Amino acid sequence: MQFQLVNKGDKAYQDSPTNGMQVADAEGQMFQTAFGEITAGPALSSDVRLAPGAKALGWVTFDVPKDVKVSQVQVALNSGMADHTGQWTLQ
């Protein structure tokens, strides 16, 4: 899955965003990120440092069984420790 992070704040931002990313199937079974070779394009850095207005773009892989259809992605910044979690439904 490809992600783009944009620092819309007025302070520098540093994080390991893949620590707080996971996907889920329709039943709610959660799957974590996986480290491995990515052929779709450059991987999202595990150490993102963004000045205000800067962007980071990259691919993240997840450890999902072949027969599972992913229906949601969740992202909690601050290495997964943020108070709020973004959640998107995939189609």
N, CA, C and O atoms as a CHARMM CRD file, in Angstrom:
* protein
*
  364
    1    1 MET  N      0.85100  -1.15500   0.00000 PROA 1      0.00000
    2    1 MET  CA     0.00000   0.00000   0.00000 PROA 1      0.00000
    3    1 MET  C      0.90500   1.22900   0.00000 PROA 1      0.00000
    4    1 MET  O      1.92100   1.26000   0.69500 PROA 1      0.00000
    5    2 GLN  N      0.53200   2.23600  -0.78100 PROA 2      0.00000
    6    2 GLN  CA     1.34600   3.45000  -0.83600 PROA 2      0.00000
    7    2 GLN  C      0.75000   4.50600   0.08700 PROA 2      0.00000
    8    2 GLN  O     -0.46500   4.70200   0.12400 PROA 2      0.00000
    9    3 PHE  N      1.61800   5.18000   0.82900 PROA 3      0.00000
   10    3 PHE  CA     1.20400   6.23600   1.74800 PROA 3      0.00000
   11    3 PHE  C      1.95700   7.51700   1.41300 PROA 3      0.00000
   12    3 PHE  O      3.11100   7.48700   0.98500 PROA 3      0.00000
   13    4 GLN  N      1.27700   8.64200   1.61800 PROA 4      0.00000
   14    4 GLN  CA     1.93300   9.93500   1.54300 PROA 4      0.00000
   15    4 GLN  C      1.61700  10.67500   2.83700 PROA 4      0.00000
   16    4 GLN  O      0.45200  10.85100   3.19200 PROA 4      0.00000
   17    5 LEU  N      2.65200  11.10100   3.53200 PROA 5      0.00000
   18    5 LEU  CA     2.50700  11.88900   4.75000 PROA 5      0.00000
   19    5 LEU  C      2.88000  13.32700   4.42700 PROA 5      0.00000
   20    5 LEU  O      3.87400  13.58100   3.74600 PROA 5      0.00000
   21    6 VAL  N      2.08000  14.26600   4.91700 PROA 6      0.00000
   22    6 VAL  CA     2.33300  15.68600   4.69500 PROA 6      0.00000
   23    6 VAL  C      2.31200  16.38100   6.05400 PROA 6      0.00000
   24    6 VAL  O      1.35500  16.23400   6.81400 PROA 6      0.00000
   25    7 ASN  N      3.36200  17.13500   6.35700 PROA 7      0.00000
   26    7 ASN  CA     3.40200  17.89600   7.59600 PROA 7      0.00000
   27    7 ASN  C      2.67700  19.22200   7.36200 PROA 7      0.00000
   28    7 ASN  O      3.22400  20.14800   6.76200 PROA 7      0.00000
   29    8 LYS  N      1.44400  19.29300   7.84300 PROA 8      0.00000
   30    8 LYS  CA     0.65200  20.50900   7.68700 PROA 8      0.00000
   31    8 LYS  C      0.78300  21.42800   8.89800 PROA 8      0.00000
   32    8 LYS  O      0.12100  22.46400   8.96800 PROA 8      0.00000
   33    9 GLY  N      1.62600  21.05400   9.84300 PROA 9      0.00000
   34    9 GLY  CA     1.83000  21.85700  11.03300 PROA 9      0.00000
   35    9 GLY  C      2.89200  22.92100  10.82100 PROA 9      0.00000
   36    9 GLY  O      3.38900  23.11800   9.71200 PROA 9      0.00000
   37   10 ASP  N      3.22700  23.60100  11.90400 PROA 10     0.00000
   38   10 ASP  CA     4.23800  24.64600  11.82200 PROA 10     0.00000
   39   10 ASP  C      5.53000  24.26400  12.54800 PROA 10     0.00000
   40   10 ASP  O      6.40600  25.10600  12.74500 PROA 10     0.00000
   41   11 LYS  N      5.64500  22.98200  12.94800 PROA 11     0.00000
   42   11 LYS  CA     6.85100  22.48300  13.60300 PROA 11     0.00000
   43   11 LYS  C      7.34200  21.24500  12.86100 PROA 11     0.00000
   44   11 LYS  O      6.56800  20.56700  12.18500 PROA 11     0.00000
   45   12 ALA  N      8.62300  20.96000  12.99200 PROA 12     0.00000
   46   12 ALA  CA     9.18500  19.75300  12.38900 PROA 12     0.00000
   47   12 ALA  C      8.52900  18.52300  13.00100 PROA 12     0.00000
   48   12 ALA  O      8.14000  18.53400  14.16900 PROA 12     0.00000
   49   13 TYR  N      8.41000  17.46700  12.20800 PROA 13     0.00000
   50   13 TYR  CA     7.77500  16.22900  12.65700 PROA 13     0.00000
   51   13 TYR  C      8.73000  15.06600  12.42000 PROA 13     0.00000
   52   13 TYR  O      9.33900  14.96500  11.35600 PROA 13     0.00000
   53   14 GLN  N      8.85900  14.18900  13.41100 PROA 14     0.00000
   54   14 GLN  CA     9.68500  12.99300  13.29400 PROA 14     0.00000
   55   14 GLN  C      8.91200  11.80700  13.82800 PROA 14     0.00000
   56   14 GLN  O      8.30200  11.89300  14.89400 PROA 14     0.00000
   57   15 ASP  N      8.92800  10.69000  13.09500 PROA 15     0.00000
   58   15 ASP  CA     8.15800   9.52300  13.50600 PROA 15     0.00000
   59   15 ASP  C      8.68000   8.28400  12.79800 PROA 15     0.00000
   60   15 ASP  O      9.41700   8.36900  11.81600 PROA 15     0.00000
   61   16 SER  N      8.28500   7.14600  13.31500 PROA 16     0.00000
   62   16 SER  CA     8.43700   5.85400  12.64600 PROA 16     0.00000
   63   16 SER  C      7.01900   5.39400  12.31700 PROA 16     0.00000
   64   16 SER  O      6.46300   4.55800  13.02900 PROA 16     0.00000
   65   17 PRO  N      6.43100   5.92400  11.25300 PROA 17     0.00000
   66   17 PRO  CA     5.00200   5.73500  11.00200 PROA 17     0.00000
   67   17 PRO  C      4.57900   4.29600  10.77300 PROA 17     0.00000
   68   17 PRO  O      3.44200   3.94300  11.08600 PROA 17     0.00000
   69   18 THR  N      5.44700   3.45700  10.24000 PROA 18     0.00000
   70   18 THR  CA     5.03200   2.07300   9.98800 PROA 18     0.00000
   71   18 THR  C      4.76100   1.31000  11.27700 PROA 18     0.00000
   72   18 THR  O      4.05800   0.30000  11.25600 PROA 18     0.00000
   73   19 ASN  N      5.30900   1.77400  12.40600 PROA 19     0.00000
   74   19 ASN  CA     5.03100   1.12000  13.69400 PROA 19     0.00000
   75   19 ASN  C      3.54600   1.19500  14.05900 PROA 19     0.00000
   76   19 ASN  O      3.04300   0.32500  14.76900 PROA 19     0.00000
   77   20 GLY  N      2.85100   2.21000  13.58700 PROA 20     0.00000
   78   20 GLY  CA     1.45100   2.39500  13.94700 PROA 20     0.00000
   79   20 GLY  C      0.48000   2.09100  12.81700 PROA 20     0.00000
   80   20 GLY  O     -0.66900   2.53200  12.85600 PROA 20     0.00000
   81   21 MET  N      0.92600   1.34100  11.80600 PROA 21     0.00000
   82   21 MET  CA     0.05100   1.01700  10.67400 PROA 21     0.00000
   83   21 MET  C     -0.39000  -0.43700  10.74600 PROA 21     0.00000
   84   21 MET  O      0.39000  -1.32500  11.09000 PROA 21     0.00000
   85   22 GLN  N     -1.64800  -0.66000  10.41700 PROA 22     0.00000
   86   22 GLN  CA    -2.16300  -2.02000  10.30600 PROA 22     0.00000
   87   22 GLN  C     -3.35600  -2.02400   9.36500 PROA 22     0.00000
   88   22 GLN  O     -3.97900  -0.99000   9.12900 PROA 22     0.00000
   89   23 VAL  N     -3.66400  -3.19100   8.83500 PROA 23     0.00000
   90   23 VAL  CA    -4.82000  -3.36200   7.96600 PROA 23     0.00000
   91   23 VAL  C     -5.73300  -4.39400   8.59800 PROA 23     0.00000
   92   23 VAL  O     -5.32400  -5.15100   9.47800 PROA 23     0.00000
   93   24 ALA  N     -6.99400  -4.41300   8.13100 PROA 24     0.00000
   94   24 ALA  CA    -7.97800  -5.35400   8.67600 PROA 24     0.00000
   95   24 ALA  C     -8.83300  -5.91400   7.55500 PROA 24     0.00000
   96   24 ALA  O     -9.00200  -5.29200   6.50500 PROA 24     0.00000
   97   25 ASP  N     -9.37400  -7.11300   7.80200 PROA 25     0.00000
   98   25 ASP  CA   -10.34000  -7.67800   6.87200 PROA 25     0.00000
   99   25 ASP  C    -11.74300  -7.31000   7.34700 PROA 25     0.00000
  100   25 ASP  O    -11.88600  -6.62700   8.36100 PROA 25     0.00000
  101   26 ALA  N    -12.77000  -7.74500   6.64000 PROA 26     0.00000
  102   26 ALA  CA   -14.15800  -7.37500   6.95200 PROA 26     0.00000
  103   26 ALA  C    -14.60400  -7.87200   8.32100 PROA 26     0.00000
  104   26 ALA  O    -15.51500  -7.29700   8.91700 PROA 26     0.00000
  105   27 GLU  N    -13.97700  -8.93200   8.82900 PROA 27     0.00000
  106   27 GLU  CA   -14.33300  -9.46600  10.15300 PROA 27     0.00000
  107   27 GLU  C    -13.60100  -8.75900  11.29200 PROA 27     0.00000
  108   27 GLU  O    -13.87700  -9.01700  12.46400 PROA 27     0.00000
  109   28 GLY  N    -12.67500  -7.87400  10.95500 PROA 28     0.00000
  110   28 GLY  CA   -11.93200  -7.15100  11.98300 PROA 28     0.00000
  111   28 GLY  C    -10.60100  -7.77100  12.36000 PROA 28     0.00000
  112   28 GLY  O     -9.93800  -7.28400  13.27600 PROA 28     0.00000
  113   29 GLN  N    -10.19300  -8.83200  11.68100 PROA 29     0.00000
  114   29 GLN  CA    -8.88600  -9.43600  11.93900 PROA 29     0.00000
  115   29 GLN  C     -7.81300  -8.44800  11.49300 PROA 29     0.00000
  116   29 GLN  O     -7.84200  -7.97300  10.35800 PROA 29     0.00000
  117   30 MET  N     -6.86400  -8.13400  12.38000 PROA 30     0.00000
  118   30 MET  CA    -5.84200  -7.13400  12.11900 PROA 30     0.00000
  119   30 MET  C     -4.54500  -7.79300  11.64800 PROA 30     0.00000
  120   30 MET  O     -4.18900  -8.88700  12.08600 PROA 30     0.00000
  121   31 PHE  N     -3.84300  -7.09200  10.73600 PROA 31     0.00000
  122   31 PHE  CA    -2.57500  -7.57100  10.20000 PROA 31     0.00000
  123   31 PHE  C     -1.55000  -6.44000  10.27200 PROA 31     0.00000
  124   31 PHE  O     -1.85000  -5.29000   9.95100 PROA 31     0.00000
  125   32 GLN  N     -0.35500  -6.78300  10.69200 PROA 32     0.00000
  126   32 GLN  CA     0.69800  -5.80000  10.93600 PROA 32     0.00000
  127   32 GLN  C      1.57400  -5.59700   9.69600 PROA 32     0.00000
  128   32 GLN  O      1.49200  -6.34800   8.72400 PROA 32     0.00000
  129   33 THR  N      2.40000  -4.57700   9.76100 PROA 33     0.00000
  130   33 THR  CA     3.36500  -4.33500   8.69400 PROA 33     0.00000
  131   33 THR  C      4.38900  -5.46400   8.66400 PROA 33     0.00000
  132   33 THR  O      4.60900  -6.15300   9.66000 PROA 33     0.00000
  133   34 ALA  N      5.00400  -5.63500   7.50900 PROA 34     0.00000
  134   34 ALA  CA     6.02800  -6.66400   7.33800 PROA 34     0.00000
  135   34 ALA  C      7.22000  -6.03600   6.63400 PROA 34     0.00000
  136   34 ALA  O      7.06300  -5.15600   5.78700 PROA 34     0.00000
  137   35 PHE  N      8.39700  -6.49000   6.98600 PROA 35     0.00000
  138   35 PHE  CA     9.59900  -6.01900   6.31700 PROA 35     0.00000
  139   35 PHE  C      9.92800  -6.99900   5.20700 PROA 35     0.00000
  140   35 PHE  O      9.91900  -8.21300   5.41100 PROA 35     0.00000
  141   36 GLY  N     10.21200  -6.47300   4.05600 PROA 36     0.00000
  142   36 GLY  CA    10.54700  -7.32500   2.92500 PROA 36     0.00000
  143   36 GLY  C     10.78900  -6.47400   1.69800 PROA 36     0.00000
  144   36 GLY  O     10.68500  -5.24800   1.73400 PROA 36     0.00000
  145   37 GLU  N     11.10900  -7.14400   0.62800 PROA 37     0.00000
  146   37 GLU  CA    11.37900  -6.45200  -0.62500 PROA 37     0.00000
  147   37 GLU  C     10.08400  -5.91100  -1.20900 PROA 37     0.00000
  148   37 GLU  O      9.07000  -6.60900  -1.24600 PROA 37     0.00000
  149   38 ILE  N     10.12300  -4.67800  -1.66200 PROA 38     0.00000
  150   38 ILE  CA     8.96700  -4.02900  -2.28100 PROA 38     0.00000
  151   38 ILE  C      9.32800  -3.77300  -3.74000 PROA 38     0.00000
  152   38 ILE  O     10.31200  -3.09300  -4.03100 PROA 38     0.00000
  153   39 THR  N      8.53300  -4.31600  -4.65000 PROA 39     0.00000
  154   39 THR  CA     8.80500  -4.14000  -6.06900 PROA 39     0.00000
  155   39 THR  C      7.96400  -3.02800  -6.68600 PROA 39     0.00000
  156   39 THR  O      8.23200  -2.60800  -7.81200 PROA 39     0.00000
  157   40 ALA  N      6.94600  -2.54200  -5.96400 PROA 40     0.00000
  158   40 ALA  CA     6.05100  -1.50700  -6.50400 PROA 40     0.00000
  159   40 ALA  C      6.71700  -0.13900  -6.57500 PROA 40     0.00000
  160   40 ALA  O      6.33300   0.69600  -7.39500 PROA 40     0.00000
  161   41 GLY  N      7.70500   0.09500  -5.72700 PROA 41     0.00000
  162   41 GLY  CA     8.37900   1.38500  -5.67500 PROA 41     0.00000
  163   41 GLY  C      9.14600   1.51300  -4.38200 PROA 41     0.00000
  164   41 GLY  O      9.26300   0.53500  -3.64300 PROA 41     0.00000
  165   42 PRO  N      9.68000   2.69900  -4.07900 PROA 42     0.00000
  166   42 PRO  CA    10.46000   2.89800  -2.85900 PROA 42     0.00000
  167   42 PRO  C      9.60900   2.70900  -1.59600 PROA 42     0.00000
  168   42 PRO  O      8.44200   3.09800  -1.55400 PROA 42     0.00000
  169   43 ALA  N     10.20700   2.11500  -0.59000 PROA 43     0.00000
  170   43 ALA  CA     9.53800   1.91400   0.70000 PROA 43     0.00000
  171   43 ALA  C      9.44100   3.24400   1.45400 PROA 43     0.00000
  172   43 ALA  O     10.29500   4.11900   1.31500 PROA 43     0.00000
  173   44 LEU  N      8.38400   3.37100   2.25200 PROA 44     0.00000
  174   44 LEU  CA     8.27000   4.51400   3.15300 PROA 44     0.00000
  175   44 LEU  C      9.34300   4.35700   4.22400 PROA 44     0.00000
  176   44 LEU  O      9.48300   3.28300   4.80800 PROA 44     0.00000
  177   45 SER  N     10.08000   5.39200   4.47900 PROA 45     0.00000
  178   45 SER  CA    11.16200   5.33900   5.45800 PROA 45     0.00000
  179   45 SER  C     10.63200   4.96700   6.83500 PROA 45     0.00000
  180   45 SER  O      9.52900   5.36100   7.21600 PROA 45     0.00000
  181   46 SER  N     11.42700   4.20700   7.57400 PROA 46     0.00000
  182   46 SER  CA    11.05600   3.88300   8.95000 PROA 46     0.00000
  183   46 SER  C     11.41400   5.02500   9.89800 PROA 46     0.00000
  184   46 SER  O     11.06400   4.98100  11.07700 PROA 46     0.00000
  185   47 ASP  N     12.10400   6.04000   9.39800 PROA 47     0.00000
  186   47 ASP  CA    12.47200   7.22100  10.18600 PROA 47     0.00000
  187   47 ASP  C     12.13500   8.46500   9.36900 PROA 47     0.00000
  188   47 ASP  O     12.98100   9.01200   8.66200 PROA 47     0.00000
  189   48 VAL  N     10.88300   8.89600   9.48200 PROA 48     0.00000
  190   48 VAL  CA    10.40900  10.04400   8.70500 PROA 48     0.00000
  191   48 VAL  C     10.68400  11.32500   9.48800 PROA 48     0.00000
  192   48 VAL  O     10.32700  11.43600  10.66100 PROA 48     0.00000
  193   49 ARG  N     11.31900  12.28700   8.82900 PROA 49     0.00000
  194   49 ARG  CA    11.58800  13.61300   9.40200 PROA 49     0.00000
  195   49 ARG  C     11.09400  14.63700   8.39800 PROA 49     0.00000
  196   49 ARG  O     11.62100  14.74000   7.29000 PROA 49     0.00000
  197   50 LEU  N     10.07700  15.39400   8.79300 PROA 50     0.00000
  198   50 LEU  CA     9.45700  16.33800   7.87500 PROA 50     0.00000
  199   50 LEU  C      9.46000  17.75300   8.44200 PROA 50     0.00000
  200   50 LEU  O      8.98300  17.99100   9.55100 PROA 50     0.00000
  201   51 ALA  N      9.99700  18.67800   7.67500 PROA 51     0.00000
  202   51 ALA  CA     9.87500  20.09400   8.00100 PROA 51     0.00000
  203   51 ALA  C      8.44300  20.52100   7.69800 PROA 51     0.00000
  204   51 ALA  O      7.75400  19.82400   6.95200 PROA 51     0.00000
  205   52 PRO  N      7.97400  21.62400   8.24000 PROA 52     0.00000
  206   52 PRO  CA     6.63200  22.10500   7.91000 PROA 52     0.00000
  207   52 PRO  C      6.44600  22.20200   6.39400 PROA 52     0.00000
  208   52 PRO  O      7.27800  22.78400   5.69900 PROA 52     0.00000
  209   53 GLY  N      5.36000  21.63500   5.89000 PROA 53     0.00000
  210   53 GLY  CA     5.05200  21.65600   4.46800 PROA 53     0.00000
  211   53 GLY  C      5.69600  20.53600   3.66600 PROA 53     0.00000
  212   53 GLY  O      5.36300  20.34900   2.49600 PROA 53     0.00000
  213   54 ALA  N      6.61100  19.78600   4.27300 PROA 54     0.00000
  214   54 ALA  CA     7.30000  18.70600   3.55600 PROA 54     0.00000
  215   54 ALA  C      6.42800  17.45300   3.46800 PROA 54     0.00000
  216   54 ALA  O      5.48100  17.27500   4.23500 PROA 54     0.00000
  217   55 LYS  N      6.78000  16.58000   2.49800 PROA 55     0.00000
  218   55 LYS  CA     6.03900  15.34800   2.25300 PROA 55     0.00000
  219   55 LYS  C      6.96900  14.15000   2.27400 PROA 55     0.00000
  220   55 LYS  O      8.16000  14.26400   1.98400 PROA 55     0.00000
  221   56 ALA  N      6.40600  12.99500   2.62200 PROA 56     0.00000
  222   56 ALA  CA     7.11300  11.71300   2.50300 PROA 56     0.00000
  223   56 ALA  C      6.18000  10.75700   1.77200 PROA 56     0.00000
  224   56 ALA  O      5.00400  10.64700   2.12000 PROA 56     0.00000
  225   57 LEU  N      6.69400  10.07100   0.76600 PROA 57     0.00000
  226   57 LEU  CA     5.89900   9.15600  -0.04100 PROA 57     0.00000
  227   57 LEU  C      6.61600   7.82300  -0.10100 PROA 57     0.00000
  228   57 LEU  O      7.82700   7.77800  -0.31700 PROA 57     0.00000
  229   58 GLY  N      5.87300   6.72700   0.08900 PROA 58     0.00000
  230   58 GLY  CA     6.49700   5.41400  -0.02000 PROA 58     0.00000
  231   58 GLY  C      5.51200   4.28500   0.20400 PROA 58     0.00000
  232   58 GLY  O      4.38000   4.49200   0.64300 PROA 58     0.00000
  233   59 TRP  N      5.97300   3.09300  -0.10900 PROA 59     0.00000
  234   59 TRP  CA     5.15900   1.87900  -0.01300 PROA 59     0.00000
  235   59 TRP  C      5.40400   1.17600   1.30900 PROA 59     0.00000
  236   59 TRP  O      6.51100   1.20300   1.84500 PROA 59     0.00000
  237   60 VAL  N      4.34400   0.53800   1.83700 PROA 60     0.00000
  238   60 VAL  CA     4.41300  -0.24600   3.06800 PROA 60     0.00000
  239   60 VAL  C      3.79100  -1.60900   2.77500 PROA 60     0.00000
  240   60 VAL  O      2.73300  -1.69100   2.15100 PROA 60     0.00000
  241   61 THR  N      4.44400  -2.66900   3.22300 PROA 61     0.00000
  242   61 THR  CA     3.89400  -4.00900   3.05000 PROA 61     0.00000
  243   61 THR  C      3.29200  -4.49500   4.36900 PROA 61     0.00000
  244   61 THR  O      3.71500  -4.09300   5.45300 PROA 61     0.00000
  245   62 PHE  N      2.30200  -5.36200   4.24500 PROA 62     0.00000
  246   62 PHE  CA     1.62400  -5.94200   5.40700 PROA 62     0.00000
  247   62 PHE  C      1.65200  -7.45800   5.27200 PROA 62     0.00000
  248   62 PHE  O      1.62800  -7.99200   4.16300 PROA 62     0.00000
  249   63 ASP  N      1.70200  -8.14200   6.39800 PROA 63     0.00000
  250   63 ASP  CA     1.73100  -9.59600   6.43200 PROA 63     0.00000
  251   63 ASP  C      0.28700 -10.10600   6.45200 PROA 63     0.00000
  252   63 ASP  O     -0.31000 -10.27800   7.51500 PROA 63     0.00000
  253   64 VAL  N     -0.26100 -10.34300   5.25300 PROA 64     0.00000
  254   64 VAL  CA    -1.67000 -10.74600   5.09700 PROA 64     0.00000
  255   64 VAL  C     -1.70800 -12.06300   4.32900 PROA 64     0.00000
  256   64 VAL  O     -1.07800 -12.17900   3.27800 PROA 64     0.00000
  257   65 PRO  N     -2.44500 -13.06700   4.84200 PROA 65     0.00000
  258   65 PRO  CA    -2.57100 -14.32300   4.10200 PROA 65     0.00000
  259   65 PRO  C     -3.14900 -14.09300   2.69800 PROA 65     0.00000
  260   65 PRO  O     -3.92500 -13.16100   2.48300 PROA 65     0.00000
  261   66 LYS  N     -2.77200 -14.93000   1.77400 PROA 66     0.00000
  262   66 LYS  CA    -3.13800 -14.77900   0.36800 PROA 66     0.00000
  263   66 LYS  C     -4.65100 -14.73600   0.14700 PROA 66     0.00000
  264   66 LYS  O     -5.11300 -14.01500  -0.73700 PROA 66     0.00000
  265   67 ASP  N     -5.42500 -15.48000   0.91600 PROA 67     0.00000
  266   67 ASP  CA    -6.86900 -15.57200   0.70300 PROA 67     0.00000
  267   67 ASP  C     -7.67800 -14.49400   1.44600 PROA 67     0.00000
  268   67 ASP  O     -8.90800 -14.51900   1.40500 PROA 67     0.00000
  269   68 VAL  N     -7.01200 -13.55800   2.11700 PROA 68     0.00000
  270   68 VAL  CA    -7.69400 -12.51300   2.88800 PROA 68     0.00000
  271   68 VAL  C     -7.84200 -11.25300   2.04300 PROA 68     0.00000
  272   68 VAL  O     -6.89800 -10.81900   1.38200 PROA 68     0.00000
  273   69 LYS  N     -9.04200 -10.67300   2.07500 PROA 69     0.00000
  274   69 LYS  CA    -9.26900  -9.39400   1.38600 PROA 69     0.00000
  275   69 LYS  C     -9.22500  -8.28000   2.43200 PROA 69     0.00000
  276   69 LYS  O    -10.02100  -8.26200   3.37100 PROA 69     0.00000
  277   70 VAL  N     -8.29900  -7.36700   2.25900 PROA 70     0.00000
  278   70 VAL  CA    -8.15700  -6.24000   3.17900 PROA 70     0.00000
  279   70 VAL  C     -9.26200  -5.22800   2.89800 PROA 70     0.00000
  280   70 VAL  O     -9.50400  -4.87300   1.74500 PROA 70     0.00000
  281   71 SER  N     -9.93600  -4.76200   3.96200 PROA 71     0.00000
  282   71 SER  CA   -11.04000  -3.81300   3.77900 PROA 71     0.00000
  283   71 SER  C    -10.81500  -2.48500   4.49800 PROA 71     0.00000
  284   71 SER  O    -11.52900  -1.51700   4.23900 PROA 71     0.00000
  285   72 GLN  N     -9.83000  -2.42600   5.40000 PROA 72     0.00000
  286   72 GLN  CA    -9.56700  -1.18800   6.13600 PROA 72     0.00000
  287   72 GLN  C     -8.06600  -1.02700   6.36700 PROA 72     0.00000
  288   72 GLN  O     -7.31700  -2.00200   6.42400 PROA 72     0.00000
  289   73 VAL  N     -7.65800   0.21500   6.49500 PROA 73     0.00000
  290   73 VAL  CA    -6.29500   0.52600   6.92100 PROA 73     0.00000
  291   73 VAL  C     -6.40200   1.50600   8.08700 PROA 73     0.00000
  292   73 VAL  O     -7.22200   2.42400   8.07300 PROA 73     0.00000
  293   74 GLN  N     -5.55700   1.29100   9.09300 PROA 74     0.00000
  294   74 GLN  CA    -5.52400   2.16800  10.26200 PROA 74     0.00000
  295   74 GLN  C     -4.11100   2.70000  10.44700 PROA 74     0.00000
  296   74 GLN  O     -3.12900   1.98200  10.25900 PROA 74     0.00000
  297   75 VAL  N     -4.02600   3.97700  10.82100 PROA 75     0.00000
  298   75 VAL  CA    -2.73100   4.60500  11.06000 PROA 75     0.00000
  299   75 VAL  C     -2.81100   5.41200  12.34800 PROA 75     0.00000
  300   75 VAL  O     -3.65500   6.29600  12.49200 PROA 75     0.00000
  301   76 ALA  N     -1.92500   5.09600  13.27600 PROA 76     0.00000
  302   76 ALA  CA    -1.75800   5.87700  14.50200 PROA 76     0.00000
  303   76 ALA  C     -0.31300   6.37000  14.49600 PROA 76     0.00000
  304   76 ALA  O      0.61600   5.56700  14.58200 PROA 76     0.00000
  305   77 LEU  N     -0.12000   7.66400  14.39700 PROA 77     0.00000
  306   77 LEU  CA     1.23100   8.21800  14.35100 PROA 77     0.00000
  307   77 LEU  C      1.89300   8.12300  15.71900 PROA 77     0.00000
  308   77 LEU  O      1.35100   7.51200  16.64000 PROA 77     0.00000
  309   78 ASN  N      3.05800   8.72600  15.84300 PROA 78     0.00000
  310   78 ASN  CA     3.87100   8.64300  17.06200 PROA 78     0.00000
  311   78 ASN  C      4.15700   7.19200  17.42300 PROA 78     0.00000
  312   78 ASN  O      3.97800   6.77300  18.56600 PROA 78     0.00000
  313   79 SER  N      4.61200   6.42500  16.41200 PROA 79     0.00000
  314   79 SER  CA     4.93400   4.99700  16.56600 PROA 79     0.00000
  315   79 SER  C      3.75800   4.19300  17.10100 PROA 79     0.00000
  316   79 SER  O      3.94800   3.23000  17.84400 PROA 79     0.00000
  317   80 GLY  N      2.54900   4.58200  16.72900 PROA 80     0.00000
  318   80 GLY  CA     1.35000   3.87200  17.15900 PROA 80     0.00000
  319   80 GLY  C      0.80700   4.32700  18.49700 PROA 80     0.00000
  320   80 GLY  O     -0.16600   3.75600  18.99100 PROA 80     0.00000
  321   81 MET  N      1.41400   5.34400  19.09700 PROA 81     0.00000
  322   81 MET  CA     1.01900   5.78800  20.43300 PROA 81     0.00000
  323   81 MET  C      0.16900   7.05800  20.42900 PROA 81     0.00000
  324   81 MET  O     -0.12200   7.60400  21.49300 PROA 81     0.00000
  325   82 ALA  N     -0.22800   7.52900  19.26300 PROA 82     0.00000
  326   82 ALA  CA    -1.03200   8.75500  19.18500 PROA 82     0.00000
  327   82 ALA  C     -2.40000   8.53900  19.83000 PROA 82     0.00000
  328   82 ALA  O     -2.90900   7.41900  19.86800 PROA 82     0.00000
  329   83 ASP  N     -2.97800   9.60900  20.32900 PROA 83     0.00000
  330   83 ASP  CA    -4.29700   9.53300  20.95100 PROA 83     0.00000
  331   83 ASP  C     -5.39800   9.24600  19.93600 PROA 83     0.00000
  332   83 ASP  O     -6.44000   8.69700  20.29300 PROA 83     0.00000
  333   84 HSD  N     -5.17700   9.61300  18.67500 PROA 84     0.00000
  334   84 HSD  CA    -6.17400   9.42500  17.63600 PROA 84     0.00000
  335   84 HSD  C     -5.62700   8.49700  16.54600 PROA 84     0.00000
  336   84 HSD  O     -4.43200   8.49700  16.24900 PROA 84     0.00000
  337   85 THR  N     -6.52100   7.71800  15.96600 PROA 85     0.00000
  338   85 THR  CA    -6.15400   6.79300  14.89300 PROA 85     0.00000
  339   85 THR  C     -6.96200   7.15000  13.65300 PROA 85     0.00000
  340   85 THR  O     -8.18200   7.30400  13.72100 PROA 85     0.00000
  341   86 GLY  N     -6.27500   7.28000  12.51900 PROA 86     0.00000
  342   86 GLY  CA    -6.97700   7.46200  11.25400 PROA 86     0.00000
  343   86 GLY  C     -7.38100   6.10000  10.72100 PROA 86     0.00000
  344   86 GLY  O     -6.60600   5.14700  10.78700 PROA 86     0.00000
  345   87 GLN  N     -8.59000   6.00800  10.19500 PROA 87     0.00000
  346   87 GLN  CA    -9.07300   4.73800   9.64800 PROA 87     0.00000
  347   87 GLN  C     -9.77600   5.00100   8.33100 PROA 87     0.00000
  348   87 GLN  O    -10.61700   5.89400   8.22800 PROA 87     0.00000
  349   88 TRP  N     -9.42000   4.20800   7.31600 PROA 88     0.00000
  350   88 TRP  CA   -10.01200   4.35900   5.99300 PROA 88     0.00000
  351   88 TRP  C    -10.56300   3.02300   5.52600 PROA 88     0.00000
  352   88 TRP  O     -9.95300   1.97900   5.75600 PROA 88     0.00000
  353   89 THR  N    -11.71000   3.05600   4.87400 PROA 89     0.00000
  354   89 THR  CA   -12.29600   1.87900   4.26100 PROA 89     0.00000
  355   89 THR  C    -11.77800   1.75900   2.83600 PROA 89     0.00000
  356   89 THR  O    -11.77300   2.73500   2.08500 PROA 89     0.00000
  357   90 LEU  N    -11.34700   0.57300   2.47200 PROA 90     0.00000
  358   90 LEU  CA   -10.81100   0.32600   1.13300 PROA 90     0.00000
  359   90 LEU  C    -11.88400  -0.31900   0.26600 PROA 90     0.00000
  360   90 LEU  O    -12.70000  -1.10700   0.74400 PROA 90     0.00000
  361   91 GLN  N    -11.86800   0.02700  -1.00900 PROA 91     0.00000
  362   91 GLN  CA   -12.83800  -0.57400  -1.92400 PROA 91     0.00000
  363   91 GLN  C    -12.13800  -1.26100  -3.04900 PROA 91     0.00000
  364   91 GLN  O    -12.78900  -1.83000  -3.92500 PROA 91     0.00000
